[in-house]
Structures are given as structure tokens and as C-alpha cells.
Amino acid sequence: MTFTRACGVSDVAPGTALAVDVDGTDVALVHEGDDWYAVADECSHAAIPLSEGEVEGCEIECWLHGSRFDLRTGKPSGPPATEPVVVYAVQVDGDDVLVDVTTPINH
């Protein structure tokens, strides 16, 4: 795995998402409680940034049509989306949040 710094821990408030560019890949980085998630920052139903959506538990909801995705698997958990979004590995190293975009977890 090749982890790259995406942002600082303090850059993402708990319960929110942040759009980050990791080695040329648009990622929605989510901080929920003690957990961190990284998914492709584009809804599979419409080309809308998921980072602009609402985070609730282990799900992110696209603001345009309400598609929901499980942040752990990328699978849609609410219509109209039927295709998953790509999920990436995340790790926290001190004050840095690192993401590996070279090896998606679910593809």
C-alpha cells in the first residue's frame, strides 16, 4: 500500500466530509466519531461531489437526489444510485490523515 497525506486531522470536523485531491484522485474524506473513511468524490448516479453531502453514521448522502452510500463498502444504501463508489484505505499518523488511492478496497 502507498499512503499519501490527504490533510491534517484537524481539517475535518467529526460528522463531516472534506474534498481532497490525493495524487490526482478526487476523494471525499469523512471523519465520523473515531473512524475515518475515504471514497471517490463523485456520486455514481450523478456527477455530484459526495463531499458536499450529509454524513450520518457510516453513510454519506448525495445532496442532489438523495442517494446514500455505505462508507465502509461503497455500496449504495439508498436509491436512486445502483452502482457503488470506490473506497480507499485510510490511516491516521499523528496529526496527518493518509489515504491509499493506488489500491481501492472494493475494486
N, C-alpha and C positions, 0 to 999 in steps of 0.2 A: 504494500500500500504506500501511496505517496501523498502525504498530508501537506497541505498548503495553508498558511494563515489566511483566514477569511475576515476576521475582525477581532476586536477585543471583547472580552466577556461583558464589560460594562456598556458596550454599544447596543445590546439587545435587551430590552426590559423583559422581565418574565411575562409570559402570556402574549408576546408579540412576535412578529416576523420582521426580518430585515432583508432587503435585496442586496446581494453581494455578487461581485464578479470574482470567480476563483479560476485563475488560469484561462480566462476567456469563456468560462461557462457561467451563465446566469443562474444563481442559486437563491432560493428562499431559505434563509437560516432562521430557525424557530427555537425560542427559549421558552420551555413550559415547565415550571417548577424547577426540579433539579436536572431535567432532561434537555438535551439539545438534538435537533433534527435538521437535516438538510435535504431539500427536494428541488427538482428542476423548477425554476421560477416561471412556469407557464402552464396554465390550466390546459388539460388535454382536450377539453371540449371547445374552448375558445382561446385565442392567443392573448390571454389576460394574465398579468403578473399575479401569482398567488401570494407574493409578499405583501400585496395590498389588501389581502383578505383577513378574515377574523380567525383567530386561533381559539379553540376550545378543547381542552384536554389533549388528546393525541390526534386531533383533526384540524385541518385548515379548510376554510370555506372561501370559494371564489366569490368576490363581491358582485359580479355581473349577473350570473344565472343561478348561483347558489350551489354549484357542485361542491361536494365535500370529499376530502382525501385523507386516508389514514397516513399519518406522518411516518409510521414505522414501516409500512409496506408499499406505500404509494397507491394502493388500490382505492378506487372511488367508493365512497361510503354513502353517497347521496347523488341522485340524478341532477342534471342531465348527463354528466360525464359517464362514459362506459370504459374508457381506457385509463390505465394507471399513469402516474407521473414517476419519473426516475427518482430514486432515493440514493443518497450518498452517505458514506460513513463520516461521523463527526467525532472529534475528541477535543477535550479541553486540556491545555497545557499551561498551567499557571494562569495568567491573565489573557491568554490567547485562545481563540476558537479556531480549530483546524478542520479542514474538510478535504476528503479524497475524492476528486472528480474523475480520476483515471479508471476506477473500478466500481461502477454502480452496484449497489447491493441487490437490486431486484431485476437486473437485466444481464 
